[in-house]
Amino acid sequence: MIDFNIPPSVGNELIYIEKAIKNKKISGDGEFTKACNCWLKNKFNAQSALLTTSCTHALEMAAILSDIKPGDEVIMPSYTFVSTANAFVLRGAKIVFVDIRPDTMNIDENLIEQAITSKTKAIVVVHYAGVSCEMYTIAYIAKKHNLLLIEDAAQSVMSTYRGKALGTIGDFGCYSFHETKNYSMGEGGAIVVKDPELTEKAEIIREKGTNRSKFFRGQIDKYTWVDMGSSYLPSDINAAYLLAQLEIADEINKNRIKIWNNYYSELDNLSKNGYIDLPVVPEGCIHNAHMFYIKTKNLEERSYLISFLKNRGVQAVFHYIPLHISDYGKSISRFSGKDEFTTKESERLLRLPLYYKLSESDQNMVIDLIKKFYKVYC
Ligand SMILES: *Cc1c(COP(=O)(O)O)cnc(C)c1O
């Protein structure tokens, strides 16, 4: 069986976890959490970075820091994970969905402005598959209309847009270190906060609404309840697992890119002959090979291909069902304009196995099977 994903485990995880235990510090903000925060801040040239318990929680923190209130409108694509929307729904926001571009599956920057009303408070972009949205245009629109810009960069750790790390361009950036992502701590994430004046508030929200972070730094002699908050800091054991991976992030990235490029060049002929479509990476975007997907002709063909591969030991999977289609999604949102591509393109998309150290022979088997499928069935 060739798995769709195998969670990364790269070498030093157990040594670091043992060290965390020996440190007698397995709760939050120990040595390893601090080391991960520093790594993210330095590597991505971010104003600040804080590990969280998940990207879902990083998004919730972003929604609290954005001061989203009941009735506020938040613009985002419908082709995304539920957490992108939930974080804002939890604060009472109404979600306004905008169609995606068929080439990148990212929010169509040219449709955002017409979705803005007097109630709009924020734009949330999702960099699908680690490929950046058109941030130059979107940042311009956000500034022009005085809106907050939040990046759901769950899939985009180590991706850039015009030289800038994804997650550091908007007011808030949210990363995921879930086991399905490029770098993992099991469950986990991080938030990047751009405004230095909000960094302390972020620390407080993350530490149950207390100024305990300041207390641990010795800046105050006792800590108290100062604001609303929750528990968004992960165990240092999880951070220890993550640090082992961040330390060799360039190597992991290189390996994934190699696999991605190999899929692309091997399947290019099928694409040129009109059988499938391949992902598009616009100019100025450097991606992190988070995902390799192909697009089949339609939903029916995709279903055939999934079972064809499954019967031959290959796990390939589709992705999001657009949020605006679900009953709950309908009740908390409106779709601005027409759903020209969100549903149609989501039904064609199929993700192929891609993980750190996927073997060449396994990858060749996936490629050969796809070629065979199109020879036999088309
Ligand atoms: C994975 C993912 C999330 C959720 O991340 P968790 O760390 O599992 O909470 C949110 N948004 C997108 C786009 C994702 O891919």
The ligand as an SDF file (V2000), in Angstrom:
LIG
                    3D

 15 15  0  0  0  0  0  0  0  0999 V2000
   -4.7370   21.9690    7.9920 C   0  0  0  0  0  0  0  0  0  0  0  0
   -5.4410   23.2410    7.7750 C   0  0  0  0  0  0  0  0  0  0  0  0
   -6.0420   23.9450    8.8320 C   0  0  0  0  0  0  0  0  0  0  0  0
   -6.1620   23.4010   10.2110 C   0  0  0  0  0  0  0  0  0  0  0  0
   -4.9410   23.1340   10.8170 O   0  0  0  0  0  0  0  0  0  0  0  0
   -4.9380   22.4270   12.2630 P   0  0  0  0  0  0  0  0  0  0  0  0
   -3.5090   22.6490   12.7100 O   0  0  0  0  0  0  0  0  0  0  0  0
   -5.2480   20.9970   12.0450 O   0  0  0  0  0  0  0  0  0  0  0  0
   -5.9100   23.1110   13.1280 O   0  0  0  0  0  0  0  0  0  0  0  0
   -6.6160   25.1700    8.5550 C   0  0  0  0  0  0  0  0  0  0  0  0
   -6.6290   25.6900    7.3230 N   0  0  0  0  0  0  0  0  0  0  0  0
   -6.0720   25.0390    6.2730 C   0  0  0  0  0  0  0  0  0  0  0  0
   -6.0920   25.6750    4.9220 C   0  0  0  0  0  0  0  0  0  0  0  0
   -5.4700   23.8010    6.4590 C   0  0  0  0  0  0  0  0  0  0  0  0
   -4.9380   23.1510    5.4220 O   0  0  0  0  0  0  0  0  0  0  0  0
  1  2  1  0
  2  3  1  0
  2 14  2  0
  3  4  1  0
  3 10  2  0
  4  5  1  0
  5  6  1  0
  6  7  2  0
  6  8  1  0
  6  9  1  0
 10 11  1  0
 11 12  2  0
 12 13  1  0
 12 14  1  0
 14 15  1  0
M  END
$$$$
